[in-house]
Structures are given as C-alpha cells and as structure tokens.
Amino acid sequence: TVLVMGLAHVFWQKYLDRREGWNPQEHMGEQLVFEGEDVKKPSTAAPKFYAILPFLPMIFVVVFSRYCIDSIKLDITTLMFFCVAIAMICEAVRWRGSIEKLGAGLKAFLMSMGKAMSGVVALVIAAGIFAEGFKALGMVDAIVNLSSAVGAGAIGMSILFVVITTLVTIITGSNGASFYPLIEMVPKIAKDMGVNPVMLVLPMHQASTIARPLSPVAGVVVAIAAMLKMSPLELVKRASVPSIAGLIAHHIFAFWLSL
C-alpha cells in the first residue's frame, strides 16, 4: 500500500506541477521559513543511547513472543511499566540517585500518559454508547439483511464499511471518531454473514487513517497548511489521488489475504 501511494504521489504531484506552471528546478535551494517560536532545546543533553528507550516496548513485544522467548508472557501494560523501570534505572545512574530528578521525570511521564489516555477513554465510552444505540435500533440486522437481499456478500459489506468510515473521517477529521463507533458492530455482522472479521476490520482501520489527508478540518492538514501558508483544500487536492489509490490498493490486498 505504501508503495502504491508513493508511486501515485510522484505522478500526481508532477501532473499538478505542470498544470499549475510550477517548475521545481527553479526553486532548488530555497528554504521554508516558519513563523512562531523556535522549539526549545533541552537544557541538558541526554546520553545518546537514550534514543533506544522509546523503542524498547516494540523490541520486547517481539522478544517475549512465540518468535523468541515463548515461556514468558507479558502484556502491553506490563511491558510499558517494565520499560519505565529500565528508564528510571538509567536516570538513577545518570543523576547519581537524585530522588528529585527521578520524581520529576516520572511525574512528566504519568501526566503525559493521563493526558493522552483521557481522550482515548472518552472516545471508547462514546463509541460503546453509539454502538449499543445502533444495535438497539435494529440497524445491525437491517444492514445484514440488506446486504443479503442485494447479494452484496462479504466484499460488498467490506466496501460499504470502508465508504462509511472514509466519509465520517473526512467530515470529522478524526480517525478515532470514524473507526471506534463502527468497530463495535463488526464482529456480530461478520458472524451473521459467516465471513472472516479481518476482512471487514482491517480495511476500515486503514481507511480511517489513510482518509485523514482528505479532510480539510483534520488537525494535521490544518497545521501543515498554516505552516506552508496555503489553503487546506489545496493540500487536500495534493493528497487526494495518493490517498484514494492507497485505499483501493489496501482493500484489494486485505481481501486477497483474508481468503
């Protein structure tokens, strides 16, 4: 999918450059100047090996799995706090056991984790309420019956959910707001239709992410458009064909792999 999107970017950007009369050769060497405050650098340089610390959870997920050490079972939460403990040991050695430094670092970690989780928890609760209301109205059974009546089948349902997810993502500018409310009802639909749930879930998940550049109200689009002093709609136009090509390619690959 990334390869398809990359190739689409090359040809689509060249086409738009020609149509708009933009010659990249004439602008080689130019630099973008962003307005606003400069990013503040840390007051104290950390050891270079600290760069590996953010990757420890991903490394341990592979290490403590059936691919390496299968006898030790650690879930994601345990792995995260295990990595935090390793980081604190490194900080204790670096600051020679300074409780004040260790406490400040741990406080920053916990506050950032709480800030990030608050939005996720609220979104999951809202998604659950939406899904239960959807089921109570009989919409799940209606979708299954409709797909069976028109003979859409598994691929038809998958396309339908991808289209819905994409439209909600474009409207809201959020991948979570489009994916979580719908994902609650997918297992029942997949069971009723006798299809592999992956065939429905995986394209939806990727659609919620790939479609974000198609939304002019998405935070990432607004931020980049502001930095480049251009219209968000212009940025959406530049990202449209690669994103659509990625959606189609990923859907084909996911359907093929789920057979």
C-alpha positions in Angstrom: 0.0 0.0 0.0 2.8 2.4 0.8 4.5 1.6 -2.5 1.3 2.3 -4.4 0.8 5.6 -2.6 4.4 6.6 -3.2 4.1 5.9 -6.9 0.8 7.8 -7.1 2.4 10.8 -5.3 5.2 11.0 -7.9 2.9 11.1 -10.9 0.1 13.1 -9.3 2.4 15.9 -8.0 4.2 16.1 -11.4 0.8 16.4 -13.1 -0.3 19.2 -10.8 3.0 21.0 -11.1 2.7 21.0 -14.9 -0.9 22.2 -14.7 -0.1 25.0 -12.3 3.0 26.0 -14.1 5.3 25.2 -11.2 8.9 24.3 -12.1 10.7 22.7 -9.1 14.1 23.2 -10.8 13.6 27.0 -10.4 13.2 26.7 -6.6 16.1 24.4 -5.8 18.0 25.6 -2.7 15.1 27.6 -1.3 14.3 27.2 2.4 11.0 27.4 4.1 10.8 29.9 7.0 8.2 29.0 9.6 6.9 31.8 11.8 6.4 31.4 15.5 8.6 30.5 18.5 11.6 28.2 18.0 11.5 24.8 19.5 13.2 25.0 22.9 16.2 22.6 23.2 16.7 20.6 26.3 18.8 22.4 28.9 20.9 19.2 29.5 22.0 16.8 26.7 20.9 13.3 27.4 23.2 10.3 26.6 23.0 9.2 23.0 22.0 5.6 24.0 18.7 7.1 25.4 17.5 7.1 21.8 16.8 3.3 22.1 14.5 3.8 25.1 11.3 4.7 23.2 11.7 1.6 21.1 12.1 -0.8 24.0 8.3 -1.7 24.2 8.3 -2.7 20.5 11.5 -4.7 20.9 10.2 -6.5 24.0 6.9 -7.3 22.3 8.9 -9.3 19.7 11.4 -10.8 22.3 8.7 -12.1 24.6 6.6 -13.8 21.9 6.5 -17.1 20.1 9.3 -15.8 17.8 11.8 -15.6 20.6 11.1 -16.3 24.3 7.7 -18.1 24.4 7.9 -19.2 28.0 7.5 -15.6 29.4 4.1 -14.0 28.9 3.9 -10.2 29.2 1.0 -8.0 28.2 1.4 -4.5 26.8 0.7 -2.7 30.1 3.3 -4.8 31.9 5.9 -4.2 29.1 5.3 -0.4 29.3 5.9 -0.2 33.0 8.9 -2.6 32.6 10.4 -0.2 30.2 9.6 2.7 32.5 11.6 0.9 35.2 14.5 0.5 32.9 14.4 4.2 32.0 14.3 5.1 35.8 17.3 2.9 36.4 19.2 4.7 33.6 18.2 8.1 35.1 19.2 6.9 38.6 22.7 6.1 37.3 22.8 9.3 35.3 21.8 11.6 38.2 23.6 9.5 40.8 20.4 8.5 42.7 18.8 12.0 42.8 15.3 11.4 44.1 14.2 14.9 42.9 15.3 14.3 39.3 13.7 10.8 39.3 10.4 12.1 40.7 10.3 15.0 38.1 10.8 12.6 35.2 8.2 10.1 36.5 5.7 12.9 37.1 6.1 14.2 33.5 5.6 10.6 32.2 2.5 10.0 34.3 0.9 13.4 33.4 1.5 12.9 29.7 0.1 9.4 29.9 -3.0 10.7 31.7 -3.5 13.5 29.2 -3.2 11.1 26.2 -5.5 8.4 27.8 -8.3 10.8 28.8 -9.2 11.4 25.2 -9.0 7.7 24.3 -11.1 6.6 27.2 -13.8 9.2 26.4 -13.8 8.1 22.8 -14.1 4.5 23.7 -17.0 5.2 26.0 -18.8 7.3 23.4 -18.2 4.6 20.8 -19.7 2.0 23.0 -22.8 4.1 23.6 -23.1 4.7 19.9 -22.8 1.1 19.0 -25.4 0.0 21.6 -27.8 2.5 20.4 -27.2 1.4 16.8 -27.9 -2.2 17.8 -31.0 -1.2 19.8 -32.5 0.4 16.8 -32.0 -2.8 14.8 -29.6 -1.2 12.4 -27.1 -4.0 12.5 -29.7 -6.6 11.5 -31.0 -4.2 8.8 -27.5 -3.9 7.3 -27.0 -7.7 7.3 -30.5 -8.3 5.8 -29.9 -5.5 3.1 -26.6 -7.0 2.1 -28.1 -10.4 1.9 -31.1 -9.2 -0.1 -29.0 -7.4 -2.7 -26.4 -10.2 -2.8 -23.5 -7.9 -1.7 -21.8 -10.6 0.2 -18.6 -10.1 2.2 -16.8 -7.9 -0.3 -19.9 -5.7 -0.6 -20.1 -5.3 3.2 -16.4 -4.5 3.4 -16.7 -1.8 0.7 -19.8 -0.4 2.5 -18.0 -0.1 5.8 -14.9 1.4 4.1 -17.0 4.1 2.4 -18.8 4.9 5.6 -15.6 5.1 7.6 -14.0 7.3 4.9 -16.9 9.7 4.8 -17.0 10.1 8.6 -13.2 10.6 8.7 -13.5 13.4 6.0 -16.4 15.1 7.9 -14.9 14.8 11.4 -11.1 15.0 10.6 -10.5 12.2 13.1 -9.7 8.6 12.5 -10.8 7.6 16.0 -14.2 9.2 15.6 -14.9 7.2 12.5 -13.3 3.8 13.4 -14.3 3.2 17.1 -18.1 3.8 16.8 -18.3 1.3 13.9 -15.9 -1.4 15.1 -18.3 -2.4 17.9 -20.8 -3.9 15.5 -18.5 -5.6 13.1 -18.0 -8.9 14.9 -21.7 -9.6 15.0 -22.1 -8.7 11.3 -19.2 -10.9 10.4 -20.6 -13.8 12.5 -24.0 -13.5 10.9 -22.6 -13.4 7.4 -20.1 -16.2 8.1 -17.0 -14.2 7.0 -13.6 -13.5 8.4 -13.8 -10.4 10.7 -10.4 -9.3 9.5 -11.8 -8.8 6.0 -14.1 -6.1 7.5 -12.0 -4.7 10.3 -8.6 -4.2 8.6 -9.8 -2.1 5.6 -11.9 0.0 8.0 -8.9 0.7 10.2 -6.7 1.7 7.4 -9.4 3.8 5.7 -9.8 5.8 8.9 -6.1 6.6 8.8 -5.5 7.0 5.0 -8.6 9.2 4.6 -7.4 11.8 7.1 -5.5 13.9 4.5 -8.8 14.1 2.5 -10.3 16.1 5.4 -9.8 19.9 5.3 -10.7 20.0 9.1 -8.2 17.4 10.2 -5.6 18.7 12.6 -2.7 17.6 10.6 -4.0 19.2 7.4 -4.8 22.5 9.1 -1.4 22.6 10.9 0.6 21.9 7.7 -1.5 24.3 5.6 -0.9 27.0 8.2 2.9 26.4 8.2 3.0 26.5 4.4 0.6 29.5 4.2 -1.7 27.7 1.8 -5.4 26.7 1.7 -6.2 23.3 3.4 -8.3 22.5 0.3 -5.1 22.8 -1.9 -3.3 20.4 0.4 -6.3 18.0 0.2 -6.1 18.2 -3.6 -2.4 17.3 -3.5 -3.1 14.3 -1.2 -6.3 13.1 -2.8 -5.2 10.7 -5.6 -2.4 9.0 -3.5 -4.9 8.5 -0.6 -7.6 7.1 -2.8 -5.1 4.9 -4.5 -3.9 3.6 -1.1 -7.5 2.9 0.0 -8.2 0.9 -3.1 -4.9 -1.0 -3.0 -5.2 -1.8 0.7 -8.7 -3.1 0.3 -7.6 -5.4 -2.5 -4.7 -6.7 -0.5 -6.7 -7.2 2.7 -9.5 -9.1 0.8 -6.9 -11.3 -1.0 -5.0 -12.2 2.2 -8.3 -13.0 4.1 -9.4 -15.6 1.5 
